[in-house]
Amino acid sequence: MNWPLFWALLAGFGIIIGNIMLVKHSASMKMPSLKDAKETSSEPSHNADDLSRRRVGAEKPNSPE
């Protein structure tokens, strides 16, 4: 028997079976909603204008004019 082929096929099937098992395991997990994630964030959100004004020596964004 060609041993490198045997080990390559064994590794390939192992990866496939491992991925199937991982999907089955993670199917029962509950994902947090985006609303909950925003409430628990410790950093306040800022828009781009606030951030550009805070930077010292920041250039203005390019405009088509």
PDB file as gemmi writes it, atoms N, CA and C in Angstrom:
CRYST1    1.000    1.000    1.000  90.00  90.00  90.00 P 1                      
ATOM      1  N   MET A   1       0.850  -1.185   0.000  1.00  0.00           N  
ATOM      2  CA  MET A   1       0.000   0.000   0.000  1.00  0.00           C  
ATOM      3  C   MET A   1       0.890   1.240   0.000  1.00  0.00           C  
ATOM      4  N   ASN A   2       0.386   2.284  -0.614  1.00  0.00           N  
ATOM      5  CA  ASN A   2       1.103   3.554  -0.678  1.00  0.00           C  
ATOM      6  C   ASN A   2       0.834   4.321   0.619  1.00  0.00           C  
ATOM      7  N   TRP A   3       1.806   4.325   1.541  1.00  0.00           N  
ATOM      8  CA  TRP A   3       1.602   4.897   2.873  1.00  0.00           C  
ATOM      9  C   TRP A   3       1.376   6.406   2.876  1.00  0.00           C  
ATOM     10  N   PRO A   4       2.071   7.185   2.075  1.00  0.00           N  
ATOM     11  CA  PRO A   4       1.751   8.631   2.084  1.00  0.00           C  
ATOM     12  C   PRO A   4       0.313   8.918   1.659  1.00  0.00           C  
ATOM     13  N   LEU A   5      -0.203   8.161   0.712  1.00  0.00           N  
ATOM     14  CA  LEU A   5      -1.597   8.326   0.287  1.00  0.00           C  
ATOM     15  C   LEU A   5      -2.539   7.946   1.420  1.00  0.00           C  
ATOM     16  N   PHE A   6      -2.236   6.862   2.114  1.00  0.00           N  
ATOM     17  CA  PHE A   6      -3.049   6.425   3.244  1.00  0.00           C  
ATOM     18  C   PHE A   6      -3.108   7.517   4.314  1.00  0.00           C  
ATOM     19  N   TRP A   7      -1.960   8.080   4.678  1.00  0.00           N  
ATOM     20  CA  TRP A   7      -1.931   9.112   5.726  1.00  0.00           C  
ATOM     21  C   TRP A   7      -2.617  10.402   5.264  1.00  0.00           C  
ATOM     22  N   ALA A   8      -2.486  10.745   3.986  1.00  0.00           N  
ATOM     23  CA  ALA A   8      -3.156  11.943   3.464  1.00  0.00           C  
ATOM     24  C   ALA A   8      -4.669  11.769   3.498  1.00  0.00           C  
ATOM     25  N   LEU A   9      -5.158  10.584   3.100  1.00  0.00           N  
ATOM     26  CA  LEU A   9      -6.599  10.331   3.143  1.00  0.00           C  
ATOM     27  C   LEU A   9      -7.103  10.305   4.586  1.00  0.00           C  
ATOM     28  N   LEU A  10      -6.332   9.703   5.473  1.00  0.00           N  
ATOM     29  CA  LEU A  10      -6.721   9.656   6.882  1.00  0.00           C  
ATOM     30  C   LEU A  10      -6.799  11.064   7.467  1.00  0.00           C  
ATOM     31  N   ALA A  11      -5.823  11.911   7.144  1.00  0.00           N  
ATOM     32  CA  ALA A  11      -5.843  13.295   7.633  1.00  0.00           C  
ATOM     33  C   ALA A  11      -7.029  14.056   7.034  1.00  0.00           C  
ATOM     34  N   GLY A  12      -7.319  13.853   5.765  1.00  0.00           N  
ATOM     35  CA  GLY A  12      -8.444  14.523   5.119  1.00  0.00           C  
ATOM     36  C   GLY A  12      -9.769  14.136   5.740  1.00  0.00           C  
ATOM     37  N   PHE A  13      -9.972  12.849   5.946  1.00  0.00           N  
ATOM     38  CA  PHE A  13     -11.211  12.402   6.587  1.00  0.00           C  
ATOM     39  C   PHE A  13     -11.280  12.876   8.037  1.00  0.00           C  
ATOM     40  N   GLY A  14     -10.152  12.934   8.708  1.00  0.00           N  
ATOM     41  CA  GLY A  14     -10.135  13.429  10.084  1.00  0.00           C  
ATOM     42  C   GLY A  14     -10.552  14.882  10.165  1.00  0.00           C  
ATOM     43  N   ILE A  15     -10.085  15.681   9.224  1.00  0.00           N  
ATOM     44  CA  ILE A  15     -10.465  17.106   9.200  1.00  0.00           C  
ATOM     45  C   ILE A  15     -11.960  17.253   8.916  1.00  0.00           C  
ATOM     46  N   ILE A  16     -12.457  16.483   7.963  1.00  0.00           N  
ATOM     47  CA  ILE A  16     -13.879  16.558   7.615  1.00  0.00           C  
ATOM     48  C   ILE A  16     -14.749  16.135   8.795  1.00  0.00           C  
ATOM     49  N   ILE A  17     -14.410  15.023   9.417  1.00  0.00           N  
ATOM     50  CA  ILE A  17     -15.198  14.538  10.556  1.00  0.00           C  
ATOM     51  C   ILE A  17     -15.100  15.510  11.723  1.00  0.00           C  
ATOM     52  N   GLY A  18     -13.917  16.074  11.952  1.00  0.00           N  
ATOM     53  CA  GLY A  18     -13.758  17.060  13.018  1.00  0.00           C  
ATOM     54  C   GLY A  18     -14.607  18.295  12.790  1.00  0.00           C  
ATOM     55  N   ASN A  19     -14.671  18.760  11.554  1.00  0.00           N  
ATOM     56  CA  ASN A  19     -15.494  19.935  11.241  1.00  0.00           C  
ATOM     57  C   ASN A  19     -16.981  19.639  11.424  1.00  0.00           C  
ATOM     58  N   ILE A  20     -17.413  18.445  11.038  1.00  0.00           N  
ATOM     59  CA  ILE A  20     -18.819  18.085  11.234  1.00  0.00           C  
ATOM     60  C   ILE A  20     -19.148  18.040  12.716  1.00  0.00           C  
ATOM     61  N   MET A  21     -18.249  17.467  13.513  1.00  0.00           N  
ATOM     62  CA  MET A  21     -18.476  17.421  14.953  1.00  0.00           C  
ATOM     63  C   MET A  21     -18.509  18.822  15.564  1.00  0.00           C  
ATOM     64  N   LEU A  22     -17.650  19.705  15.079  1.00  0.00           N  
ATOM     65  CA  LEU A  22     -17.628  21.082  15.573  1.00  0.00           C  
ATOM     66  C   LEU A  22     -18.934  21.808  15.251  1.00  0.00           C  
ATOM     67  N   VAL A  23     -19.463  21.616  14.062  1.00  0.00           N  
ATOM     68  CA  VAL A  23     -20.723  22.254  13.678  1.00  0.00           C  
ATOM     69  C   VAL A  23     -21.866  21.737  14.548  1.00  0.00           C  
ATOM     70  N   LYS A  24     -21.880  20.420  14.797  1.00  0.00           N  
ATOM     71  CA  LYS A  24     -22.932  19.858  15.650  1.00  0.00           C  
ATOM     72  C   LYS A  24     -22.831  20.401  17.073  1.00  0.00           C  
ATOM     73  N   HIS A  25     -21.624  20.539  17.574  1.00  0.00           N  
ATOM     74  CA  HIS A  25     -21.431  21.049  18.935  1.00  0.00           C  
ATOM     75  C   HIS A  25     -21.828  22.522  19.044  1.00  0.00           C  
ATOM     76  N   SER A  26     -21.478  23.315  18.032  1.00  0.00           N  
ATOM     77  CA  SER A  26     -21.759  24.746  18.099  1.00  0.00           C  
ATOM     78  C   SER A  26     -23.207  25.078  17.740  1.00  0.00           C  
ATOM     79  N   ALA A  27     -23.960  24.128  17.225  1.00  0.00           N  
ATOM     80  CA  ALA A  27     -25.359  24.384  16.867  1.00  0.00           C  
ATOM     81  C   ALA A  27     -26.207  24.657  18.096  1.00  0.00           C  
ATOM     82  N   SER A  28     -25.825  24.098  19.245  1.00  0.00           N  
ATOM     83  CA  SER A  28     -26.624  24.295  20.447  1.00  0.00           C  
ATOM     84  C   SER A  28     -26.225  25.544  21.223  1.00  0.00           C  
ATOM     85  N   MET A  29     -25.188  26.235  20.787  1.00  0.00           N  
ATOM     86  CA  MET A  29     -24.749  27.445  21.487  1.00  0.00           C  
ATOM     87  C   MET A  29     -25.628  28.623  21.102  1.00  0.00           C  
ATOM     88  N   LYS A  30     -25.860  29.512  22.072  1.00  0.00           N  
ATOM     89  CA  LYS A  30     -26.680  30.690  21.823  1.00  0.00           C  
ATOM     90  C   LYS A  30     -25.769  31.880  21.556  1.00  0.00           C  
ATOM     91  N   MET A  31     -26.012  32.554  20.462  1.00  0.00           N  
ATOM     92  CA  MET A  31     -25.228  33.731  20.107  1.00  0.00           C  
ATOM     93  C   MET A  31     -25.863  34.966  20.740  1.00  0.00           C  
ATOM     94  N   PRO A  32     -25.057  35.859  21.315  1.00  0.00           N  
ATOM     95  CA  PRO A  32     -25.636  37.074  21.885  1.00  0.00           C  
ATOM     96  C   PRO A  32     -26.136  38.002  20.774  1.00  0.00           C  
ATOM     97  N   SER A  33     -27.193  38.729  21.065  1.00  0.00           N  
ATOM     98  CA  SER A  33     -27.734  39.638  20.058  1.00  0.00           C  
ATOM     99  C   SER A  33     -26.861  40.887  19.973  1.00  0.00           C  
ATOM    100  N   LEU A  34     -26.973  41.603  18.884  1.00  0.00           N  
ATOM    101  CA  LEU A  34     -26.193  42.822  18.700  1.00  0.00           C  
ATOM    102  C   LEU A  34     -26.599  43.892  19.705  1.00  0.00           C  
ATOM    103  N   LYS A  35     -27.867  43.898  20.083  1.00  0.00           N  
ATOM    104  CA  LYS A  35     -28.349  44.882  21.045  1.00  0.00           C  
ATOM    105  C   LYS A  35     -27.670  44.675  22.396  1.00  0.00           C  
ATOM    106  N   ASP A  36     -27.522  43.433  22.820  1.00  0.00           N  
ATOM    107  CA  ASP A  36     -26.849  43.141  24.076  1.00  0.00           C  
ATOM    108  C   ASP A  36     -25.367  43.509  24.007  1.00  0.00           C  
ATOM    109  N   ALA A  37     -24.752  43.278  22.864  1.00  0.00           N  
ATOM    110  CA  ALA A  37     -23.333  43.571  22.721  1.00  0.00           C  
ATOM    111  C   ALA A  37     -23.081  45.083  22.794  1.00  0.00           C  
ATOM    112  N   LYS A  38     -23.973  45.883  22.241  1.00  0.00           N  
ATOM    113  CA  LYS A  38     -23.801  47.334  22.287  1.00  0.00           C  
ATOM    114  C   LYS A  38     -23.969  47.864  23.706  1.00  0.00           C  
ATOM    115  N   GLU A  39     -24.871  47.262  24.466  1.00  0.00           N  
ATOM    116  CA  GLU A  39     -25.099  47.719  25.838  1.00  0.00           C  
ATOM    117  C   GLU A  39     -23.917  47.409  26.739  1.00  0.00           C  
ATOM    118  N   THR A  40     -23.214  46.326  26.476  1.00  0.00           N  
ATOM    119  CA  THR A  40     -22.117  45.914  27.347  1.00  0.00           C  
ATOM    120  C   THR A  40     -20.777  46.491  26.917  1.00  0.00           C  
ATOM    121  N   SER A  41     -20.729  47.201  25.802  1.00  0.00           N  
ATOM    122  CA  SER A  41     -19.441  47.759  25.375  1.00  0.00           C  
ATOM    123  C   SER A  41     -19.031  48.871  26.336  1.00  0.00           C  
ATOM    124  N   SER A  42     -17.751  48.875  26.700  1.00  0.00           N  
ATOM    125  CA  SER A  42     -17.275  49.847  27.681  1.00  0.00           C  
ATOM    126  C   SER A  42     -16.862  51.163  27.036  1.00  0.00           C  
ATOM    127  N   GLU A  43     -16.643  51.148  25.739  1.00  0.00           N  
ATOM    128  CA  GLU A  43     -16.178  52.344  25.051  1.00  0.00           C  
ATOM    129  C   GLU A  43     -17.363  53.039  24.383  1.00  0.00           C  
ATOM    130  N   PRO A  44     -17.563  54.337  24.621  1.00  0.00           N  
ATOM    131  CA  PRO A  44     -18.677  55.025  23.965  1.00  0.00           C  
ATOM    132  C   PRO A  44     -18.420  55.144  22.465  1.00  0.00           C  
ATOM    133  N   SER A  45     -19.497  55.148  21.704  1.00  0.00           N  
ATOM    134  CA  SER A  45     -19.339  55.240  20.257  1.00  0.00           C  
ATOM    135  C   SER A  45     -19.185  56.699  19.842  1.00  0.00           C  
ATOM    136  N   HIS A  46     -18.343  56.920  18.844  1.00  0.00           N  
ATOM    137  CA  HIS A  46     -18.099  58.258  18.300  1.00  0.00           C  
ATOM    138  C   HIS A  46     -18.262  58.194  16.793  1.00  0.00           C  
ATOM    139  N   ASN A  47     -18.741  59.256  16.233  1.00  0.00           N  
ATOM    140  CA  ASN A  47     -18.814  59.275  14.781  1.00  0.00           C  
ATOM    141  C   ASN A  47     -17.490  59.798  14.215  1.00  0.00           C  
ATOM    142  N   ALA A  48     -17.346  59.763  12.907  1.00  0.00           N  
ATOM    143  CA  ALA A  48     -16.072  60.101  12.260  1.00  0.00           C  
ATOM    144  C   ALA A  48     -15.711  61.568  12.455  1.00  0.00           C  
ATOM    145  N   ASP A  49     -16.702  62.477  12.516  1.00  0.00           N  
ATOM    146  CA  ASP A  49     -16.402  63.895  12.686  1.00  0.00           C  
ATOM    147  C   ASP A  49     -15.770  64.165  14.051  1.00  0.00           C  
ATOM    148  N   ASP A  50     -16.282  63.524  15.097  1.00  0.00           N  
ATOM    149  CA  ASP A  50     -15.709  63.707  16.427  1.00  0.00           C  
ATOM    150  C   ASP A  50     -14.271  63.228  16.479  1.00  0.00           C  
ATOM    151  N   LEU A  51     -14.014  62.091  15.850  1.00  0.00           N  
ATOM    152  CA  LEU A  51     -12.666  61.535  15.899  1.00  0.00           C  
ATOM    153  C   LEU A  51     -11.681  62.400  15.114  1.00  0.00           C  
ATOM    154  N   SER A  52     -12.126  62.946  13.972  1.00  0.00           N  
ATOM    155  CA  SER A  52     -11.204  63.757  13.186  1.00  0.00           C  
ATOM    156  C   SER A  52     -10.900  65.083  13.879  1.00  0.00           C  
ATOM    157  N   ARG A  53     -11.841  65.619  14.644  1.00  0.00           N  
ATOM    158  CA  ARG A  53     -11.583  66.857  15.375  1.00  0.00           C  
ATOM    159  C   ARG A  53     -10.655  66.636  16.561  1.00  0.00           C  
ATOM    160  N   ARG A  54     -10.673  65.450  17.109  1.00  0.00           N  
ATOM    161  CA  ARG A  54      -9.839  65.174  18.270  1.00  0.00           C  
ATOM    162  C   ARG A  54      -8.378  64.973  17.910  1.00  0.00           C  
ATOM    163  N   ARG A  55      -8.096  64.510  16.714  1.00  0.00           N  
ATOM    164  CA  ARG A  55      -6.715  64.266  16.318  1.00  0.00           C  
ATOM    165  C   ARG A  55      -5.981  65.589  16.152  1.00  0.00           C  
ATOM    166  N   VAL A  56      -4.799  65.637  16.672  1.00  0.00           N  
ATOM    167  CA  VAL A  56      -3.991  66.845  16.552  1.00  0.00           C  
ATOM    168  C   VAL A  56      -3.294  66.799  15.199  1.00  0.00           C  
ATOM    169  N   GLY A  57      -3.452  67.844  14.421  1.00  0.00           N  
ATOM    170  CA  GLY A  57      -2.809  67.927  13.117  1.00  0.00           C  
ATOM    171  C   GLY A  57      -3.430  67.031  12.067  1.00  0.00           C  
ATOM    172  N   ALA A  58      -4.659  66.639  12.247  1.00  0.00           N  
ATOM    173  CA  ALA A  58      -5.300  65.766  11.271  1.00  0.00           C  
ATOM    174  C   ALA A  58      -5.674  66.558  10.036  1.00  0.00           C  
ATOM    175  N   GLU A  59      -5.509  65.934   8.892  1.00  0.00           N  
ATOM    176  CA  GLU A  59      -5.878  66.580   7.643  1.00  0.00           C  
ATOM    177  C   GLU A  59      -7.364  66.405   7.415  1.00  0.00           C  
ATOM    178  N   LYS A  60      -7.933  67.326   6.648  1.00  0.00           N  
ATOM    179  CA  LYS A  60      -9.334  67.217   6.284  1.00  0.00           C  
ATOM    180  C   LYS A  60      -9.489  66.100   5.256  1.00  0.00           C  
ATOM    181  N   PRO A  61     -10.626  65.412   5.259  1.00  0.00           N  
ATOM    182  CA  PRO A  61     -10.823  64.360   4.253  1.00  0.00           C  
ATOM    183  C   PRO A  61     -10.887  64.963   2.850  1.00  0.00           C  
ATOM    184  N   ASN A  62     -10.475  64.182   1.879  1.00  0.00           N  
ATOM    185  CA  ASN A  62     -10.507  64.640   0.485  1.00  0.00           C  
ATOM    186  C   ASN A  62     -11.932  64.831   0.033  1.00  0.00           C  
ATOM    187  N   SER A  63     -12.161  65.884  -0.719  1.00  0.00           N  
ATOM    188  CA  SER A  63     -13.491  66.131  -1.259  1.00  0.00           C  
ATOM    189  C   SER A  63     -13.365  66.285  -2.771  1.00  0.00           C  
ATOM    190  N   PRO A  64     -14.432  66.007  -3.510  1.00  0.00           N  
ATOM    191  CA  PRO A  64     -14.361  66.091  -4.961  1.00  0.00           C  
ATOM    192  C   PRO A  64     -14.310  67.528  -5.492  1.00  0.00           C  
ATOM    193  N   GLU A  65     -14.444  68.502  -4.636  1.00  0.00           N  
ATOM    194  CA  GLU A  65     -14.454  69.895  -5.096  1.00  0.00           C  
ATOM    195  C   GLU A  65     -13.087  70.413  -5.404  1.00  0.00           C  
TER     196      GLU A  65                                                      
END                                                                             
